Amino acid sequence: NPVGKQVQRLCMEQGVYLRPLGNVVYLLPPLCISEAQLQQCYSAIHQAIHTLVAEQQ
């Protein structure tokens, strides 16, 4: 599996939807997103990447 798909799966488990393109993921949040919602997105991505790195070790 490409890393992007794995990050997408882990983020979706946290209610964050993003789009993977191979090993790249990107968000396209609305302009009206709150700071808290944006932080939730970044936290979910960070946690997903941390989880994948831990699984590799």
Order of alpha helices (4+ residues) and beta strands (2+ residues): alpha-beta-beta-alpha
